[in-house]
Amino acid sequence: MRLLECTTAQYRSLRLTAPNGLPNLLAEAEQQELHYLDFAQRLMNYEIAVRSVRASSATSSRPSSRRRGR
């Protein structure tokens, strides 16, 4: 198994969404000659952004429910 495929599988096993953007992030990192910590930070920022969008989508798509009797 190639390194990218192995890394993608590991990220998925951790339930991270970053593998979807990993090829683009790697290409940018290589082109910009990023330090490994800069790349790691971009990877985590990508993950946080994707989760934030998902959370706001899930929240806005749910009907509001109110408890009665309190």
HELIX and SHEET records of a PDB file:
HELIX    1   1 LEU A    3  SER A   13  1                                  11    
HELIX    2   2 ALA A   18  ASN A   20  5                                   3    
HELIX    3   3 LEU A   22  GLN A   32  1                                  11    
HELIX    4   4 TYR A   36  SER A   61  1                                  26    
END                                                                             
